[in-house]
Each structure stands twice: as structure tokens, then as C-alpha cells.
């Protein structure tokens, strides 16, 4: 944009953390209680109160993230349990609401123990399935791809060793990985000597190691994907917060704020500011990723006289003053802006808007603003 202002944006830590908490809790864009207290303390210059409130927000947000991770693990193990047909109890997922950080942390610790126990039982169940099929013991839900046959010499010891080795296989290994392990174990049916049986067990060990490695890689990939989704959702929440705060600030100063779409959540983050006393002028503002804001005053029709250009300068000065006032309001909302570039009024002829001005009234804009923050 030309003939305007270019500023960098930085969100206060209380805003960032509170928006993250609100996403986990499933609430709207309004700040969580302690986050709002931290902002109020910041505005009042009460450093000690702010530090205490912010520390509590950080602790709560961290605990909520831990809960989200445990809930994801519960869901993954439930899928594994259904896939292998095991009857293994799992803890219920937690829907955090009014719990304190200490309560959430205690739940996570207890859930970790329960999930470790459940994972161990799932691995034992899978090991018993494969062992039962290899040694022709009837069982339900056996792993496909193995052929029962004559037990090898010392079959009881071999069976115990197989079950012990099989318990190392992660229960959420992919179907192909489990089949590869089961196929190797199936070779025990043809082992005629203890040495041959040991050779087969060694192959089972190697395949389990490979299966576990690939399973861990998949888990890590899923964690990275979840982190990327979380980062994208956080960025969107921050962008919505900045747009909503900008809207509120300028509406309170008598401007009408319009978007090119039905709401202020347009993908490009562009809004238009107008005033009833500005028949020929408006301001185009664009917010990029809640980190950068650019604004430019434009004309609705070409300037035709010196008087038009004089009015342009007056409107530009008015807009610059309004922007500075808005910066103070945004600072109270935890949005700091540092002007990187500014074009002073009258330096350049105002560009003419290529898009017609929208006519939605201020009441409609305020109604949408309230909806976003409820």
C-alpha cells in the first residue's frame, strides 16, 4: 500500500497464552481470567501483580497442553485395542474446565501410569495371539499370515521365549509390520532343532526392532503434524484477536469497519475504515499473520481541484492522529505496534480506490464484533 503507515505488531505473552487456553477449553476469543488480569496489571504498571498473573497463566496453559497430549494417546490406544480385539481398560479422556493447574498435572501423572499399563497389556495380548497361532492353540482374533505346524524341540521354552520377545512389539505397529513379525514367528513351525528355533527367534527380534523403529517414526511424524496444526490454529486465533481489537478500537472512535467478506475473518486480513464525514475517503488496512499491519488512505473518486487536495491532507492528518490513538487502545489490549515506515500527509497524491465502498452500517459491524467475542 502507498501513502500510509507500515507497523510491526507484537502480542503480549498474556494474550498469546490466553488464546491458547481458550482454544483448548473451546471458548471464544475473549481472554481467560488470569490473562486479563495480567493485561490489566501491565496497563497499570504493576509489575509484581503482572508477573504473578502471567506465571499462573503459563502454568495453566502448560498443564492444558499436557492434557491434550494424554487425550490423544488415549484415543490412539483405543483404536489399537479395537483393532486387535483386546479387552484392556483405558482411562477416560478429560474435558478440562475449572480444574486448577495442580489438578490437571495430577490427572496427567495418574493417566500416564494407567496408559503405560494399558500399553503393556495390549502388547502382551498381541504376543499371546501370535504365540497361540504358531503353536496351534485356539484363540480368537489371531493375526493373519501365520501357519500352525509341528512345535519345534523344547516347544515350551520356545513358546515362552517367543511370548517374551513379542511383548516388545509396540501395540500400535501398523498392520504390515505386525504381519511381517508374525510371518517370521511362523517359521518356528518348521524349526527342527533348538538352533534353528533360536535363529527364527533372532529374526523375530530383528523384525520387531524394525517395526518399533518405524512405529516411533510414525508417532513422531504425527506429533509434528499435530504441532503444525496447533501452530496454525494459534496463528488464526491471534489474527482474529488482532482484527477484532482493531475493529473495536476504531469503531469506538467513530469509524465504520468493513471487510470484503461477511466477517472480519477474511483470509487476506483486509478491512476498510470509513466515516460518515468522509464521503470521498477511506482507509484500507491489512493485517498479515497478526505480526504486521499496513494502512493507506485512498480516494473514492479522483481529486479534481486544489480544494480536493487540501481536504486530502486534512483527512490524512486526521487519520494519522486516529492511528496513534488506536495504538494506545491496542496496547491496553496487549497489542504493541512499532511503526517501521510512515508517509507524512500531503507528501504523495492519494491513490483512487479500485473497489466501491461498502455500505453496511456500524450497527451491523458492532453486532458481528460482539458475536466474535461471545
C-alpha atoms as one frame of an Amber mdcrd trajectory, in Angstrom:
protein
   0.000   0.000   0.000   1.174   3.532  -0.694   0.616   6.810   1.113   0.170
   5.370   4.592   1.614   3.544   7.588   3.568   0.331   7.987   3.914  -1.129
  11.501   5.105  -4.323  13.163   2.827  -5.991  15.710   3.785  -7.975  18.804
   1.233  -9.671  21.035   1.750  -9.630  24.783   2.542 -13.018  26.335  -0.695
 -12.883  28.332  -2.669 -12.626  25.086  -0.793 -15.453  23.374  -1.129 -17.824
  26.331  -4.762 -16.972  26.983  -5.732 -17.509  23.360  -4.077 -20.915  23.539
  -6.017 -21.746  26.700  -9.267 -20.638  25.127  -8.702 -22.916  22.143  -8.164
 -25.936  24.392 -11.155 -25.040  26.529 -13.326 -24.494  23.453 -14.213 -20.934
  24.318 -14.405 -17.820  22.172 -11.812 -15.157  21.569 -12.280 -13.460  24.955
  -9.209 -13.646  27.184  -9.157 -16.100  30.078  -9.452 -14.581  33.552  -5.834
 -14.546  34.680  -4.685 -13.398  31.261  -6.995 -10.410  31.524  -5.605  -9.716
  34.980  -2.069  -9.771  33.594  -3.034  -7.259  30.907  -4.718  -5.017  33.452
  -1.616  -5.137  35.634   0.524  -4.297  32.596  -1.623  -1.267  31.794  -1.473
  -0.126  35.423   2.279  -0.580  35.645   2.009  -3.150  38.463   4.941  -5.354
  37.530   4.720  -7.716  40.506   0.998  -8.391  40.044   1.524  -8.891  36.331
   4.345 -11.397  36.897   2.182 -13.414  39.293  -0.819 -13.464  36.955   1.333
 -14.330  33.943   3.059 -17.156  35.820  -0.332 -18.658  36.637  -1.435 -18.380
  33.008   1.771 -20.083  31.835   1.313 -22.896  34.355  -2.323 -23.412  33.370
  -1.616 -23.313  29.630   1.225 -25.820  30.010  -0.994 -28.163  32.017  -3.748
 -27.917  29.409  -1.317 -28.898  26.671  -0.278 -31.937  28.716  -3.934 -32.937
  28.991  -4.366 -32.641  25.220  -1.383 -34.967  24.681  -2.801 -37.581  27.069
  -6.211 -37.401  25.426  -4.557 -38.055  22.056  -2.732 -41.071  23.469  -5.969
 -42.432  24.946  -7.618 -42.134  21.539  -4.703 -43.882  19.799  -4.671 -46.785
  22.254  -8.445 -47.146  21.968  -8.038 -47.581  18.213  -5.320 -50.182  18.771
  -7.468 -52.027  21.307 -10.336 -52.249  18.836  -8.033 -53.336  16.024  -6.532
 -56.312  17.875  -9.724 -57.217  19.743  -8.327 -56.807  23.251 -10.343 -56.144
  26.388  -7.981 -53.739  28.109  -9.346 -50.901  30.279  -8.381 -47.346  29.381
  -8.889 -44.124  31.344 -11.489 -41.694  30.097 -10.327 -38.599  28.258 -10.531
 -35.416  30.308 -12.517 -32.392  29.232 -10.719 -29.628  31.157 -12.867 -26.888
  32.539 -12.483 -25.487  36.038  -9.575 -27.657  37.196  -6.521 -25.938  38.611
  -3.057 -26.494  37.072  -2.166 -28.767  40.016  -5.293 -30.843  39.464  -4.557
 -31.164  35.760  -0.952 -32.159  36.460  -2.067 -34.788  38.956  -4.539 -36.218
  36.414  -1.759 -36.423  33.806   0.544 -38.298  36.186  -2.149 -40.832  37.090
  -3.158 -41.193  33.438   0.450 -41.820  32.373   0.642 -44.776  34.745  -2.681
 -46.147  33.506  -1.696 -45.742  29.862   1.691 -47.404  30.361  -0.103 -50.335
  31.983  -2.658 -50.475  29.176   0.051 -50.421  26.515   1.859 -53.271  28.280
  -1.336 -55.360  28.383  -2.024 -54.653  24.712   1.482 -55.843  23.795   1.006
 -58.976  25.910  -2.337 -59.643  24.245  -0.769 -59.334  20.810   2.114 -61.605
  21.824  -0.298 -64.228  23.120  -2.283 -64.098  19.867   0.767 -64.769  17.722
   2.157 -67.413  20.059  -1.191 -69.206  20.210  -1.434 -69.324  16.450   2.133
 -70.507  15.942   1.717 -73.309  18.464  -1.788 -74.195  17.231  -3.552 -73.153
  20.433  -7.140 -71.988  19.679  -7.686 -68.270  20.183  -9.939 -65.589  18.794
  -8.807 -62.731  16.590  -5.441 -64.304  15.667  -3.018 -62.400  13.475  -3.346
 -63.450   9.845  -0.456 -64.697   7.771   0.902 -67.497  10.027   0.608 -71.263
   9.567   0.411 -73.563  12.592   2.540 -76.652  12.399   4.528 -79.110  14.449
   6.090 -77.440  17.507   9.889 -77.353  17.487  12.002 -79.197  20.046  11.668
 -77.754  23.546   8.494 -76.024  22.418   7.524 -74.826  25.895  10.762 -72.890
  26.259  10.486 -71.651  22.686   6.908 -70.525  23.263   7.872 -68.676  26.435
  10.757 -67.007  24.629   8.523 -66.045  21.717   5.919 -64.505  24.010   8.610
 -62.626  25.917  10.118 -61.289  22.692   6.726 -60.448  21.199   5.787 -58.269
  24.168   8.425 -55.824  22.909   6.351 -55.131  19.786   4.571 -51.809  20.163
   0.832 -52.476  20.074   0.121 -49.674  17.598   2.514 -51.031  14.990   0.994
 -50.936  11.522  -0.775 -53.994  10.142   2.033 -54.632   7.674   4.604 -54.520
  10.483   2.619 -56.971  12.600   2.230 -59.325   9.644   5.972 -59.241   8.997
   6.686 -60.169  12.625   4.016 -62.895  12.598   5.391 -64.369   9.375   8.858
 -64.585  10.905   7.435 -66.208  14.046   5.557 -68.685  11.827   8.875 -70.138
  10.731   9.115 -71.760  14.155   6.674 -74.357  12.862   9.392 -75.683  10.575
  12.282 -75.481  13.014  13.635 -78.980  13.666  16.351 -78.166  16.187  16.890
 -75.763  19.052  19.499 -73.939  16.957  17.042 -73.450  14.126  14.412 -72.202
  16.588  16.889 -69.708  18.044  17.682 -68.479  14.552  13.991 -67.867  13.942
  13.626 -66.038  17.258  16.549 -63.814  16.321  14.776 -62.924  13.068  11.646
 -62.122  15.084  13.733 -59.819  17.299  15.127 -58.003  14.271  11.708 -57.542
  12.702  10.287 -56.240  15.972  13.137 -53.741  16.219  12.439 -52.573  12.670
   8.685 -52.418  13.322   9.181 -50.432  16.516  11.553 -48.034  14.793   9.028
 -47.328  12.056   6.248 -47.024  14.636   8.257 -44.465  16.617   8.941 -42.579
  13.386   5.232 -42.538  12.616   4.435 -41.359  16.136   6.987 -38.555  15.778
   5.520 -37.581  12.423   2.033 -37.489  13.926   3.311 -35.318  16.787   4.903
 -32.924  14.297   1.686 -32.772  12.296  -0.296 -32.091  15.471   2.152 -29.347
  16.445   1.817 -27.785  12.988  -1.977 -27.863  13.247  -1.777 -26.322  16.696
   0.546 -23.572  15.444  -1.783 -22.820  12.535  -4.804 -22.682  14.838  -2.913
 -20.413  17.234  -1.893 -18.103  14.400  -5.504 -17.887  13.242  -6.700 -17.159
  16.779  -4.113 -14.386  17.095  -5.088 -12.909  13.736  -8.761 -12.911  14.717
  -7.895 -11.266  18.013  -5.892  -8.516  16.305  -8.622  -7.889  13.731 -11.283
  -7.817  16.425  -9.253  -5.437  18.588  -8.573  -3.119  15.656 -12.258  -3.140
  14.799 -13.266  -2.272  18.362 -10.658   0.477  18.669 -11.688   2.302  15.505
 -15.418   1.779  15.988 -15.116   3.347  19.428 -13.562   6.381  17.739 -16.462
   6.772  15.325 -15.238   4.793  12.311 -17.134   2.114  10.439 -15.119  -1.013
   9.779 -15.946  -3.130   6.746 -14.480  -6.323   5.349 -14.517  -7.603   1.816
 -16.307 -10.686   3.125 -19.175 -11.333   5.524 -16.960 -11.240   8.629 -13.587
  -9.893   9.616 -12.008 -13.286   9.219 -11.269 -12.907   5.518  -8.193 -14.854
   4.528  -6.242 -11.783   3.466  -6.988  -9.874   6.692  -8.017  -6.709   4.820
 -10.572  -4.240   6.185 -11.801  -0.798   5.144 -12.327   2.118   7.544 -14.832
   4.846   6.718 -16.579   7.746   8.473 -19.861   9.495   7.793 -17.962  12.771
   7.359 -15.691  11.173   4.738 -17.768  10.890   1.545 -14.681  10.728  -0.649
 -12.102   8.981   1.552 -11.475   5.645   3.240  -8.564   3.725   4.720  -7.510
   0.303   3.527  -5.887  -1.721   6.297  -4.294  -5.146   6.036  -3.148  -7.383
   8.904  -0.602 -10.044   7.960  -0.404 -13.034  10.318  -1.013 -10.886  13.409
   2.558  -9.627  13.032   2.328  -6.760  10.578  -0.194  -4.048   9.754  -0.243
  -1.750   6.736  -2.705   1.079   6.223  -3.261   3.528   3.402  -5.789   6.289
   2.817  -7.441   6.218  -0.591  -9.914   8.357  -2.505 -13.258   7.082  -3.725
 -13.012   9.302  -6.813 -10.131  11.268  -8.404  -9.226  14.671  -6.958 -10.378
  17.422  -9.337  -9.180  20.659  -7.701  -6.752  22.179  -5.263  -9.535  22.218
  -2.711  -9.868  18.447  -3.075  -6.132  18.053  -2.431  -6.356  20.348   0.616
  -9.125  18.125   2.005  -6.915  15.100   1.289  -4.199  16.499   3.559  -6.726
  17.262   6.300  -8.108  13.723   6.129  -4.616  12.257   6.200  -3.743  14.257
   9.323  -6.987  13.166  10.951  -6.239   9.572  10.098  -2.673   9.731  11.459
  -3.972  11.113  14.762  -6.599   8.392  14.900  -3.978   5.724  14.265  -1.858
   6.985  17.167  -4.930   6.966  19.430  -5.736   3.446  18.256  -2.193   2.324
  19.090  -2.775   3.340  22.705  -6.052   1.405  22.800  -4.425  -1.639  21.229
  -1.600  -1.501  23.762  -4.213  -1.828  26.515  -5.415  -4.977  24.728  -1.891
  -6.414  24.713  -1.050  -5.488  21.105   2.150  -3.498  20.755   2.835  -1.788
  17.433   6.115  -0.282  16.262   5.854   1.991  13.226   8.511   0.974  10.714
   7.521   3.385   7.946   5.215   6.344   7.662   4.346   8.671   4.787   3.507
  12.120   6.095   0.282  13.859   4.997   0.469  15.635   1.663   3.714  14.020
   0.502   2.046  11.921  -2.180  -1.217  12.222  -4.065  -3.795   9.817  -2.694
  -4.500   6.781  -4.875  -8.038   6.165  -6.079  -9.838   3.089  -4.794 -10.374
   0.369  -7.373 -13.270  -1.076  -5.337 -16.589   0.558  -4.474 -17.163   1.463
  -0.861 -19.325  -0.932   1.129 -22.413   0.436   2.779 -23.012  -1.835   5.768
 -23.725   0.235   8.839 -21.876   0.473  12.071 -24.603  -1.351  13.998 -24.127
  -4.449  11.861 -20.373  -4.276  12.332 -20.741  -3.983  16.101 -23.140  -6.925
  16.166 -20.595  -9.142  14.388 -17.890  -7.863  16.734 -19.987  -8.940  19.738
 -20.617 -12.351  18.155 -16.881 -12.910  17.683 -16.168 -12.239  21.331 -19.040
 -14.162  22.911
